[in-house]
C-alpha cells in the first residue's frame, strides 16, 4: 500500500477543477480534513427537506406525538450513524473509496455487481427526493413573492443539473459548500423554528405539543415507535457503503469517526425536531413550505428560501458524489468523471417524478429489503472479523482481483432479504433483520473457518 501511494500522481500547485482520483488511494499529503470540518459538513448535509420525511411520517402516518417521533427516529438514526462512522475508517486509514474497500469484504465481483448497484440506486433515489422537495418549496416561494407560477418540472430539472455538476467537482466542492452554507442553514433553521413555535394551528400550539397530552404510551404506541426507529435506521444504514468516500481525505481515522458521528447525529436531531413539530402542528411534512406559509415577513421568507436552497444543494452534492463512486466501482472502465456524469444524468431524470416523495415510506421499505441484510454483513465482517483494519493480504487481493465472491456473505444477505420481507411492519423489520442477518453471518463465518478466525472469509470464492 505504501508503494502504491508513492507511485501516485500528486496534485500540482494548482489543483484541477474536477477531482481526478478514482478507485486509487488519495495521497497522504491530501488527507488533511479534521473532525470539526467533517462535523460541519455532515450537519450541513443532514438538515434538509428529504430527511424530515421519516420523523414527519412518524406523526402523520404513525400517530406519534412530537416527543415520541423525535425520540424514536433519533435513536434509530444514531445507531445507524455509529456503524457508518466505523465504516469510514478504511477511507481515513488507506485513502480508498467505500465501494472499493468493500471488495475486501464481499469480493471483487460481489462488490461490483451487488453492493455497488444497490448503493448507486439508493443515492439516486435520495438525490431525487431532495430535489423534488426543494423544487416544491422554490415554486411556492416564487409564486408568493413574485406572483409567477414557474412549472415544477423546470425548477426540478435546473436545480438537479446544477447540483450534479457541483458533485462532479469533487470533495473540495463539498467542503467549500459546507463552509459557505452552514451559517445560512443555521439562521434559516432558527427562523423556521421560531415561526413554528410561535404559531397556533387549529388549537395546537407549543405548550400543547410539547406536553404530548394527545396520546399516552400504550403497547401500540411503543410498537409504532420501534417501527419508525427501524425506518430511520433503514434510511441511514446504507451509509456504511459510502462513508469512506468522504473520509478518504481525513487527517486520521479518529477525525473521520468523530466528525461523521457528531455531525450526522446532531444534524439529524435538528431535522427530526423540525419535521416532527411541523407534522404535529399542521399535518404537513415539509417545514420549509409550512413555515413560509405561516409568515408574511419578507426577511423571514428570504432566509427560509436561502436555507432551503442551501440544504438541497449540500445533501445532493453528497448523494451525487458518493453515488458516482459506487457507479465507478461497477464500471471502472468509464473513469471517475464519466461515471459522475452518467450518475448525474440518471439522477436528474428521476427528479422529474414527484411520486418518489409521495410514496416515500413504501420506497424506503423496498430499499431496505436489499440494504439492510447487505449492510449487516458488511458491518459484521469489518467490525468483528477484520477488527476495523485491513491486512496486506487484503490489499494484495484488491490489487489482483483474486477474491471474487464472499459466497457465504451473499447467501446470508439473500436469506436476510427474505427475513425482512416476512417480518411484519409492527415488529421493526429493519432492526430485526440487521441483527439476525449479522449474527447468522458471524456464526457461518466462524463455523466454516473456525481455525482461521482472523481471516475467516479469505478462501470463500
C-alpha positions, 0 to 999 in steps of 0.5 A: 500500500505504501508503494502504491501511494508513492507511485501516485500522481500528486496534485500540482500547485494548482489543483484541477477543477474536477477531482481526478482520483478514482478507485486509487488511494488519495495521497497522504499529503491530501488527507488533511480534513479534521473532525470539526470540518467533517462535523460541519459538513455532515450537519450541513448535509443532514438538515434538509427537506428529504430527511424530515420525511421519516420523523414527519411520517412518524406523526402523520402516518404513525400517530406519534406525538412530537416527543415520541417521533423525535425520540424514536427516529433519533435513536434509530438514526444514531445507531445507524450513524455509529456503524457508518462512522466505523465504516469510514475508517478504511477511507481515513486509514488507506485513502480508498473509496467505500465501494472499493474497500468493500471488495475486501469484504464481499469480493471483487465481483460481489462488490461490483455487481451487488453492493455497488448497484444497490448503493448507486440506486439508493443515492439516486433515489435520495438525490431525487427526493431532495430535489423534488422537495426543494423544487416544491418549496422554490415554486411556492416561494416564487409564486408568493413573492413574485406572483409567477407560477414557474412549472415544477418540472423546470425548477426540478430539472435546473436545480438537479443539473446544477447540483450534479455538476457541483458533485462532479467537482469533487470533495473540495466542492463539498467542503467549500459548500459546507463552509459557505452554507452552514451559517445560512442553514443555521439562521434559516433553521432558527427562523423556521423554528421560531415561526413554528413555535410561535404559531397556533394551528387549529388549537395546537400550539407549543405548550400543547405539543410539547406536553404530548397530552394527545396520546399516552404510551400504550403497547401500540404506541411503543410498537409504532415507535420501534417501527419508525426507529427501524425506518430511520435506521433503514434510511441511514444504514446504507451509509456504511457503503459510502462513508469512506468516500468522504473520509478518504481525505481525513487527517486520521481515522479518529477525525473521520469517526468523530466528525461523521458521528457528531455531525450526522447525529446532531444534524439529524436531531435538528431535522427530526425536531423540525419535521416532527413539530411541523407534522404535529402542528399542521399535518404537513411534512415539509417545514420549509413550505409550512413555515413560509406559509405561516409568515408574511415577513419578507426577511423571514421568507428570504432566509427560509428560501436561502436555507432551503436552497442551501440544504438541497444543494449540500445533501445532493452534492453528497448523494451525487458524489458518493453515488458516482463512486459506487457507479465507478466501482461497477464500471471502472472502465468509464473513469471517475468523471464519466461515471459522475456524469452518467450518475448525474444524468440518471439522477436528474431524470428521476427528479422529474417524478414527484411520486418518489416523495409521495410514496416515500415510506413504501420506497424506503421499505423496498430499499431496505429489503436489499440494504439492510441484510447487505449492510449487516454483513458488511458491518459484521465482517469489518467490525468483528472479523477484520477488527476495523483494519485491513491486512496486506493480504487484503490489499494484495487481493484488491490489487489482483482481483483474486477474491471474487465472491464472499459466497457465504456473505451473499447467501446470508444477505439473500436469506436476510432479504427474505427475513425482512420481507416476512417480518411484519411492519409492527415488529421493526423489520429493519432492526430485526433483520440487521441483527439476525442477518449479522449474527447468522453471518458471524456464526457461518463465518466462524463455523466454516473457518473456525481455525482461521478466525482472523481471516475467516472469509479469505478462501470463500470464492 
